[in-house]
Amino acid sequence: MAERLSRVEIFKDAAQDIVESGASTVGEVASIITGAVRDVATAVGGFATDAFEIRDGMRTAARDNEPEPSDD
């Protein structure tokens, strides 16, 4: 004789599947967001490094191009 599932068991199994699927989806989205935040931080850090190097280059160029003081 075949075993029959009650409506409560069917509802419990469906609810469990929905919760598991939701948790998995939330985990995937969180992983995507974490990776995106990391990539943005890396890009901004690289830009800041470039800006500092350009500023230092400008200062060096300005210093190197200052007129020599004369002894007049």
N, C-alpha and C positions, 0 to 999 in steps of 0.2 A: 504494500500500500504506500502511495506517495505521501511524503510529508508536506503539509500545507503551512504556509507562513501566515501569521495573523496580520491584520492591518497595522497594528502597532509595530511589529517587527519590520514590515515593509517601510513604514514611515521612518523608523529609526535608521535603517540602512540608507535610505535616500538622504536623510539629514546628515548622516555621517559622511557620505560621499560629497555632499555640497560643502560641508565644513572643510574636509580634506582638500578639495579642489580650490576653495577660497584661500586657504592657508598657503597652498603651493603657489598660487597666482600672486599673493601678496609678497611672498619670498622672492619670486622672480622680478617683480616690479622694484622691490627694495634693492635688489642686486643691480638692476639697471641704473637706478637713481644713484646708488653709491659709486658706481663706475663713472657716471657722468660727472658727479661732483669732483671726483678725483681727477678726471681729465681736465675739467675747467680750472681746478686749482693748479695743475701742472702748467697749463697754457698761460694763466695769469702770472705765475711765478717766472716763467720764461720771458714773458713780456717785461716784467719788472727788472729782471737781470739785464735784458737788452737796453732798457731805458737808463739804468745806472752806468752801463758801459759807454753808451752814447754821451751821457753827461760828462763822464770822466774824459772822454776823447775831446769833447768841446773845450773843457777846461785846459787840457794839455795844449790844444791847438791855439787857444787864446793866449796862454802863457808864452808859448814859443813864438808868437807873432807880435808880442809887445815890443815897442821901439826901445832900443838900447838907450839908457840915460847918457847924455853927453856931459863932458867935463867943462863946458863953457863957463 
